[in-house]
Amino acid sequence: MIGYDKIPEHEDILLDLPLSEGDGIVVRDQAKPHHQSVDINEPGGGSYRWARALTENDNGFDNGFDWGYDAKIGIGCLEFVVIGNGAGDGIYLDLTSAESLDLDFIAGDYSFGAWVNITDTSFSQILIGRYTLDSKGWEIYWTKVGVIRYISQRHHHAATLVPPVTGNPRSGCYSVGWNEGIWCFLGISRVGGGEGFHYKNGVALTMTTGGLLDPETSNNSLVIGARFTKDSNWFKGKMSRPRVWSRALSATEWLNIFNRECDYFGV
């Protein structure tokens, strides 16, 4: 088996959560920084379920606890069970501000990748973010308008306003085609000082942007699955192996990752 550090796509990876624990509330980071305090939080009525992305029998989601990494028996994932969009209606993972300082992206490159299987809701769903709305930091979320499903990448920068003169303290870009109910591999590369590039199952998507400006430094915790306030915009569905890098992965690298992992998800 190839060692973790020998895989080229693991260069400069900062966070790598396989979500294969199968039990408990602590999530293990296998990237080199080895962040120690990634926890699952249940603030109210929401809940979570450890399971597998794909099984030999039902080609879907299973509650078994066979954590092998063969495509036929599935790979570990976490289901975020959400009952609404009110405070306490979902769950989230978080990493404290002090523990996530290396994820405070400002002018440099960064990338985010994860396998997601989204359940439709009437509200936008945060995948990951380290931000304060209209002030500082970065976020990535799923939303729908009519029949169109978007993945949006947004930066917050109170001191740098987007025209017109009245200004807007945030900027963003988005891609479409992120339908719910199926496994998709999401890849996002942001080139420092420039735009974001989105990849679905290793294929580059057409981007729409109004100009993605650099985010301002943030002292927020890193949150997976909820708004920065940890009380709404819950992610609902299944997620496996969210990852963050301090560089912009290339199109070839996103395709390599997809090809290496797609059988685990039946894609």
C-alpha positions as CSV (number, residue, x, y, z in Angstrom):
1,M,0.0,0.0,0.0
2,I,1.3,3.5,-0.8
3,G,2.1,5.5,2.2
4,Y,0.0,8.6,3.0
5,D,2.8,11.0,2.3
6,K,3.7,9.3,-0.9
7,I,0.4,10.2,-2.6
8,P,1.1,13.4,-4.6
9,E,-2.3,14.9,-3.8
10,H,-1.6,14.9,-0.1
11,E,1.1,17.6,-0.5
12,D,0.2,20.6,1.8
13,I,-3.0,19.0,3.1
14,L,-4.0,20.6,6.4
15,L,-7.1,18.7,7.3
16,D,-8.3,15.2,6.4
17,L,-11.3,13.7,8.2
18,P,-12.1,10.2,6.9
19,L,-15.2,10.0,9.1
20,S,-14.6,6.3,9.5
21,E,-14.6,6.1,13.3
22,G,-18.0,4.4,13.4
23,D,-18.7,5.5,17.0
24,G,-18.3,8.3,19.4
25,I,-18.2,12.1,19.1
26,V,-14.5,12.7,18.3
27,V,-13.3,12.8,14.7
28,R,-9.7,11.9,13.8
29,D,-7.7,14.2,11.6
30,Q,-5.1,12.1,9.6
31,A,-3.4,15.1,7.9
32,K,0.0,16.0,9.2
33,P,-1.1,18.8,11.5
34,H,-3.2,16.3,13.4
35,H,-5.7,18.7,14.8
36,Q,-6.8,17.3,18.1
37,S,-10.2,18.8,18.9
38,V,-12.6,18.0,15.9
39,D,-15.8,17.2,17.8
40,I,-19.4,16.3,16.8
41,N,-21.9,18.6,18.5
42,E,-25.6,17.9,19.1
43,P,-27.1,21.2,20.3
44,G,-30.7,20.0,20.3
45,G,-33.1,17.9,18.2
46,G,-30.6,17.1,15.5
47,S,-28.6,13.8,15.5
48,Y,-26.0,11.9,13.6
49,R,-25.4,8.4,12.4
50,W,-22.2,6.6,11.6
51,A,-22.7,4.4,8.5
52,R,-21.2,3.4,5.1
53,A,-21.4,5.2,1.8
54,L,-22.0,2.0,-0.3
55,T,-22.8,-1.6,0.5
56,E,-22.6,-4.8,-1.6
57,N,-26.3,-5.5,-1.1
58,D,-28.3,-2.3,-1.4
59,N,-26.0,0.0,-3.4
60,G,-26.9,2.7,-0.9
61,F,-26.6,3.9,2.7
62,D,-26.3,1.3,5.5
63,N,-26.1,1.3,9.2
64,G,-23.6,-1.6,9.5
65,F,-20.3,-1.3,11.2
66,D,-17.9,-3.2,8.9
67,W,-15.3,-0.5,8.4
68,G,-13.2,-2.2,5.6
69,Y,-12.1,0.0,2.7
70,D,-13.2,-2.4,-0.1
71,A,-15.6,-0.9,-2.5
72,K,-18.1,-3.7,-2.1
73,I,-18.6,-3.2,1.6
74,G,-18.3,0.6,1.6
75,I,-16.3,3.4,3.1
76,G,-17.1,5.2,6.3
77,C,-19.3,8.3,6.3
78,L,-21.4,10.4,8.6
79,E,-25.1,11.2,8.2
80,F,-26.2,14.6,9.5
81,V,-29.8,14.1,10.6
82,V,-31.7,17.5,10.6
83,I,-35.2,18.2,11.7
84,G,-35.5,21.9,10.7
85,N,-33.6,25.1,10.4
86,G,-34.1,26.4,13.9
87,A,-31.5,26.6,16.7
88,G,-30.7,23.0,17.7
89,D,-32.3,21.4,14.7
90,G,-29.1,19.9,13.3
91,I,-25.5,18.9,14.2
92,Y,-22.1,20.2,13.4
93,L,-18.4,19.5,13.6
94,D,-16.1,22.2,14.8
95,L,-12.4,22.9,15.4
96,T,-11.6,25.8,17.8
97,S,-10.1,29.1,16.6
98,A,-6.8,28.3,18.2
99,E,-6.7,24.8,16.6
100,S,-7.6,26.1,13.1
101,L,-5.2,29.0,12.7
102,D,-3.7,27.3,9.7
103,L,-7.1,27.4,8.0
104,D,-7.4,31.2,8.2
105,F,-6.9,31.8,4.5
106,I,-6.4,35.4,3.4
107,A,-4.4,36.1,0.3
108,G,-3.0,32.7,-0.5
109,D,-4.3,29.6,-2.3
110,Y,-6.5,27.0,-0.7
111,S,-8.6,24.0,-1.7
112,F,-11.6,22.1,-0.2
113,G,-12.8,18.7,-1.2
114,A,-15.4,16.2,0.1
115,W,-17.8,13.5,-0.9
116,V,-21.4,14.7,-0.3
117,N,-24.8,13.3,-0.7
118,I,-27.2,16.1,0.1
119,T,-30.8,15.9,1.3
120,D,-33.1,18.6,-0.1
121,T,-34.3,21.2,2.4
122,S,-36.0,24.6,2.1
123,F,-32.9,26.4,3.3
124,S,-29.3,26.9,2.3
125,Q,-26.8,24.4,3.8
126,I,-23.3,25.2,5.0
127,L,-20.7,22.6,4.1
128,I,-17.7,24.3,5.8
129,G,-16.7,27.7,6.9
130,R,-14.4,29.8,9.1
131,Y,-16.1,33.2,9.0
132,T,-18.3,35.9,10.3
133,L,-21.0,37.1,7.9
134,D,-20.2,40.3,6.1
135,S,-17.0,40.7,8.2
136,K,-14.2,38.1,7.7
137,G,-13.3,34.7,6.6
138,W,-14.6,32.1,4.0
139,E,-17.5,29.7,3.6
140,I,-18.8,27.1,1.2
141,Y,-22.5,26.2,1.0
142,W,-25.3,24.5,-1.1
143,T,-28.5,26.2,-2.0
144,K,-31.3,26.0,-4.6
145,V,-33.3,28.5,-6.5
146,G,-36.2,26.9,-8.4
147,V,-34.9,23.8,-10.1
148,I,-31.2,24.9,-10.0
149,R,-28.9,23.6,-7.3
150,Y,-25.8,25.7,-6.5
151,I,-22.5,25.3,-4.7
152,S,-21.4,28.8,-3.6
153,Q,-18.0,29.9,-2.3
154,R,-18.1,33.2,-0.5
155,H,-15.5,35.5,1.1
156,H,-16.2,38.1,3.7
157,H,-14.2,41.4,3.9
158,A,-15.7,44.3,5.8
159,A,-12.8,46.6,5.0
160,T,-12.9,45.9,1.2
161,L,-16.3,46.7,-0.4
162,V,-17.5,45.5,-3.7
163,P,-18.9,48.2,-6.0
164,P,-21.3,50.0,-6.3
165,V,-20.3,52.8,-4.1
166,T,-22.6,51.7,-1.3
167,G,-20.5,48.6,-1.2
168,N,-21.0,44.9,-0.3
169,P,-18.7,43.4,2.3
170,R,-18.7,40.0,0.7
171,S,-17.9,38.5,-2.7
172,G,-18.4,35.1,-4.2
173,C,-18.6,32.6,-7.1
174,Y,-20.8,29.6,-7.7
175,S,-21.3,26.5,-9.9
176,V,-24.5,24.7,-10.7
177,G,-25.7,21.1,-11.1
178,W,-25.3,19.9,-7.5
179,N,-28.5,17.8,-7.3
180,E,-29.5,16.2,-4.0
181,G,-29.9,12.5,-3.3
182,I,-26.7,11.2,-5.0
183,W,-23.1,11.0,-4.1
184,C,-20.9,13.6,-5.7
185,F,-17.2,14.5,-5.2
186,L,-16.9,18.2,-4.7
187,G,-13.5,19.9,-5.3
188,I,-12.8,23.6,-5.0
189,S,-9.5,25.4,-5.7
190,R,-9.0,29.0,-5.0
191,V,-6.0,30.8,-6.5
192,G,-4.9,33.6,-4.1
193,G,-5.9,37.0,-5.3
194,G,-8.1,35.4,-7.9
195,E,-11.1,33.2,-8.5
196,G,-12.4,29.9,-7.3
197,F,-12.6,26.8,-9.6
198,H,-15.2,24.1,-8.9
199,Y,-14.9,20.4,-9.9
200,K,-17.7,17.8,-9.8
201,N,-16.5,14.2,-10.0
202,G,-13.2,15.4,-11.2
203,V,-14.6,17.6,-14.0
204,A,-14.2,21.4,-14.1
205,L,-17.5,23.3,-14.0
206,T,-18.5,26.6,-15.6
207,M,-18.1,29.3,-13.0
208,T,-20.2,32.4,-12.3
209,T,-18.5,35.1,-10.3
210,G,-18.7,38.8,-9.5
211,G,-15.0,38.8,-8.5
212,L,-13.8,36.8,-5.6
213,L,-11.8,39.1,-3.3
214,D,-9.5,38.0,-0.6
215,P,-11.2,37.3,2.7
216,E,-10.1,39.1,5.9
217,T,-8.4,37.3,8.7
218,S,-10.9,35.5,11.0
219,N,-10.7,34.3,14.6
220,N,-13.8,32.1,14.2
221,S,-13.7,28.3,14.8
222,L,-13.9,26.1,11.7
223,V,-17.4,24.7,11.4
224,I,-18.6,21.8,9.2
225,G,-22.3,21.5,8.7
226,A,-23.7,24.8,10.2
227,R,-23.7,28.6,10.0
228,F,-20.9,30.3,11.8
229,T,-23.3,31.0,14.7
230,K,-23.9,27.2,15.0
231,D,-27.6,27.6,15.1
232,S,-29.0,27.3,11.5
233,N,-28.2,26.5,7.8
234,W,-27.6,22.9,8.8
235,F,-26.1,20.5,6.4
236,K,-28.5,17.6,5.9
237,G,-27.4,14.4,4.3
238,K,-24.2,12.4,4.2
239,M,-20.6,13.4,4.0
240,S,-17.3,11.5,3.7
241,R,-13.7,12.6,4.0
242,P,-13.8,16.5,4.0
243,R,-10.3,17.8,3.3
244,V,-8.6,21.2,3.2
245,W,-5.3,22.2,1.6
246,S,-3.1,25.3,1.7
247,R,-2.7,25.2,-2.1
248,A,-4.9,25.2,-5.2
249,L,-5.2,21.6,-6.5
250,S,-5.0,21.3,-10.3
251,A,-7.7,19.8,-12.5
252,T,-5.5,16.7,-12.9
253,E,-5.2,16.2,-9.2
254,W,-9.0,16.5,-8.6
255,L,-9.5,13.9,-11.3
256,N,-6.9,11.6,-9.8
257,I,-8.6,11.7,-6.4
258,F,-12.0,11.1,-7.9
259,N,-10.7,8.1,-9.9
260,R,-9.0,6.7,-6.8
261,E,-12.2,6.9,-4.6
262,C,-15.2,6.8,-6.9
263,D,-15.8,3.0,-6.5
264,Y,-16.3,3.5,-2.8
265,F,-19.4,5.6,-3.6
266,G,-20.8,3.7,-6.6
267,V,-20.1,6.7,-8.9
